[in-house]
């Protein structure tokens, strides 16, 4: 063991020089570094994204809920590091919503077809849906651009977006998309909000009651006009994706409402995932898979698995 002193070679004996350490990688990569071997040309990002999308034949993804982070979210009066509100009634509602989300299983697996999110008004159906969308947006940004820090800024701190404040982003940050299928990038994950479109229709008519285009449409026609882009994507031959369609029954006539599931399937690309927060009795009475926020610990399930509730 060395004591820190310098050891000299005995008189008459030459010190052995340490042979230089060879770097086998230098010989392998130096021609490329010197420009003697052409590096393969990388395809543009949009081309790579398109090729990944074209390879998708069936949408699929799973999520993991960070229970520890969910437990750390607090809703208090005034400003807070997490969700915040100044209204006592709203604070109690947010607390109830957060409590339901915390009771969800740690893992949720979404498969092609319709998955409902049901529960009482104010239970957090849209909050959970938007948080899932944010988590998928983040994963898609990272998949497409490879920059987690930039993705976090883009998704969770959107300027002027009400969903980027309060409880929604805090829950979104607590959701990890484990295996967003390669190819389900930003253009394949979409959120459609029928109630918000109806509210926009009312605002437009009130702002310009005689000349705005919305004056000549019903609430449902306004929703259908906006949702037509979903059908157009299917007609263009787009590949499977993830559609979050919030309360698609908004403004539907009773007769049309009875065929709402078939309409959702018919409007979206085959083998896509359709996540649907809803108050529809027709969808509720079906055996479609669902997250029931009155029984969140069941995770994604079918009513037929719990016949006692029927």
C-alpha angles and dihedrals in degrees: 000000000000118000092198096262124126115253114210125204115254117265113277094018117106118226112249111239117230107247114239114264109244120222110211090191091060092064091046098048104027094085089058091046089051091049095245093122119047114236116230110265112246116228118242115270095247091052092050091048091051093049091050091050092049090055092058112100097164131021118234138158142155131208135206121209116218099225093188093054092045089053090053095056111105131189110207138157116274125007118344139172089246132028113340141181138169095211117090095208093048091047091055090049092050090049090054091048092049091048090056093049090050089056093058116108117266092247130044124183119201118200133185114292134041122329114184127210108206136174143112120309107278093023092115106262095140092035091057092043093052092046089052089049091052091050090050091046089053093049091047092050091052091046093050100038106019095223113116094181093053090044091053091052094046096047107034101036103043109165113237095004111124090204089062091068134064124007102346099070091041090057090041091056088053092058121082119195101219102193114005098183113257104259097033091109132154095296091053098055115072138171122205119186113194097183091051090050090051090051090049089051091055092047092051093050093048091048094051110007097175107038108027114105091230089066088075096049132076120231090262093047088055090052092046091049091055094042091051088086088068091058091043089057090053091048090051089057097249118175127250117291144157119280121188105194112183115210097338089181091071110132095356119147115242093251093049091043091063089066097044096120092051089048092053091050092045094050098049133066113270116263092022126136114245115192110192126188101197150167092197114135089201092058092039092055092050125089093241117140113265151169106234110200089199086063103023095159088071090069115195108353144141122249089236087069089063104039092166088074095053 
